[in-house]
């Protein structure tokens, strides 16, 4: 990942060096991983919204956990932090904290996906 990718996409949403442990610096592998991340995280994000909206606490914990893990692996740490907070709150029975964090997670998810899509468009 280049500094140009980071600055063009708006900054610190993604730690572009995080994937190097998996890719050995091969951008084509990073592109594949980021494409999969965007796809799965959009799906998981939508499922999390549904879970929170419907009051399904177990599902909310499940999908916040999935978002957290995928985000950490790909260097999307700000998104991972929010998802982790939601996961812990859900496990601890603090449902109001989960619902209160949902707009923040959605906003960060949107910013992260936009940054990754800009990178992927540039890499195509």
C-alpha positions as CSV (number, residue, x, y, z in Angstrom):
1,X,0.0,0.0,0.0
2,X,1.3,3.4,-0.8
3,X,1.1,6.7,1.0
4,X,-0.7,8.0,-2.1
5,X,-3.5,5.4,-1.5
6,X,-3.8,6.6,2.1
7,X,-3.9,10.3,1.4
8,X,-6.1,10.0,-1.6
9,X,-8.7,8.0,0.4
10,X,-8.8,10.4,3.3
11,X,-6.3,9.3,5.9
12,X,-6.1,7.1,8.9
13,X,-9.1,4.8,8.5
14,X,-6.9,1.9,7.3
15,X,-3.4,0.9,8.4
16,X,-2.1,-0.1,5.0
17,X,0.9,-2.0,6.5
18,X,-1.3,-4.4,8.5
19,X,-1.6,-6.9,5.7
20,X,2.1,-7.2,5.0
21,X,2.3,-10.2,7.4
22,X,-0.1,-12.0,5.2
23,X,0.9,-10.7,1.8
24,X,4.6,-10.2,2.0
25,X,4.0,-6.8,0.4
26,X,2.3,-8.3,-2.7
27,X,-0.4,-5.7,-3.5
28,X,-2.3,-8.3,-5.7
29,X,-2.9,-10.4,-2.6
30,X,-3.9,-7.3,-0.6
31,X,-6.4,-6.4,-3.3
32,X,-8.0,-9.9,-3.0
33,X,-8.1,-9.6,0.8
34,X,-9.6,-6.1,0.7
35,X,-12.2,-7.1,-1.9
36,X,-13.3,-10.0,0.4
37,X,-13.2,-7.8,3.4
38,X,-15.5,-5.2,1.7
39,X,-17.9,-7.8,0.6
40,X,-18.1,-9.7,3.9
41,X,-18.1,-6.6,6.1
42,X,-21.0,-5.0,4.2
43,X,-23.0,-8.2,4.7
44,X,-22.0,-8.4,8.3
45,X,-22.8,-4.7,8.9
46,X,-26.2,-5.1,7.4
47,X,-26.8,-8.2,9.6
48,X,-25.6,-6.3,12.6
49,X,-28.1,-3.4,11.9
50,X,-30.9,-6.0,11.6
51,X,-29.8,-7.7,14.9
52,X,-29.7,-4.4,16.8
53,X,-32.9,-3.1,15.3
54,X,-34.7,-6.3,16.1
55,X,-33.2,-6.7,19.6
56,X,-31.4,-9.9,18.8
57,X,-28.6,-9.7,21.3
58,X,-26.9,-13.0,20.4
59,X,-26.8,-12.0,16.7
60,X,-25.5,-8.6,17.6
61,X,-22.6,-10.1,19.6
62,X,-21.9,-12.5,16.8
63,X,-21.8,-9.9,14.0
64,X,-19.9,-7.4,16.0
65,X,-17.3,-10.1,16.7
66,X,-17.0,-10.9,13.0
67,X,-16.6,-7.3,12.1
68,X,-14.0,-6.8,14.9
69,X,-11.9,-9.8,13.8
70,X,-11.9,-9.0,10.1
71,X,-11.2,-5.3,10.8
72,X,-8.2,-6.1,13.0
73,X,-6.7,-8.4,10.4
74,X,-7.0,-5.8,7.7
75,X,-5.7,-2.8,9.7
76,X,-9.1,-1.2,10.0
77,X,-8.5,-0.6,13.7
78,X,-10.9,2.2,14.4
79,X,-13.8,0.1,13.1
80,X,-12.5,-2.9,15.1
81,X,-12.4,-0.8,18.3
82,X,-16.1,0.2,17.9
83,X,-17.1,-3.4,17.0
84,X,-15.2,-4.7,20.0
85,X,-16.9,-2.2,22.3
86,X,-20.2,-3.4,21.0
87,X,-19.3,-7.1,21.3
88,X,-18.2,-6.6,25.0
89,X,-21.3,-4.6,25.9
90,X,-23.5,-7.2,24.3
91,X,-21.8,-10.0,26.2
92,X,-22.1,-8.0,29.4
93,X,-25.8,-7.4,28.9
94,X,-25.4,-3.6,28.3
95,X,-27.8,-3.5,25.4
96,X,-28.2,0.3,25.6
97,X,-24.5,0.7,25.0
98,X,-24.8,-1.6,22.0
99,X,-27.6,0.4,20.5
100,X,-25.9,3.7,21.3
101,X,-22.8,2.6,19.5
102,X,-24.6,1.5,16.3
103,X,-24.6,5.0,14.6
104,X,-20.8,5.4,15.3
105,X,-20.1,1.9,13.9
106,X,-22.2,2.6,10.8
107,X,-20.4,5.9,10.2
108,X,-17.0,4.3,10.6
109,X,-18.0,1.4,8.5
110,X,-19.1,3.7,5.7
111,X,-15.8,5.7,5.9
112,X,-13.7,2.5,5.9
113,X,-15.5,0.9,3.0
114,X,-15.2,4.2,1.0
115,X,-11.5,4.3,1.6
116,X,-11.0,0.7,0.6
117,X,-13.2,1.1,-2.5
118,X,-11.1,4.1,-3.6
119,X,-8.0,1.9,-3.2
120,X,-9.5,-1.0,-5.1
121,X,-10.7,1.3,-7.9
122,X,-7.1,2.7,-8.2
123,X,-5.6,-0.8,-8.1
124,X,-7.9,-2.1,-10.9
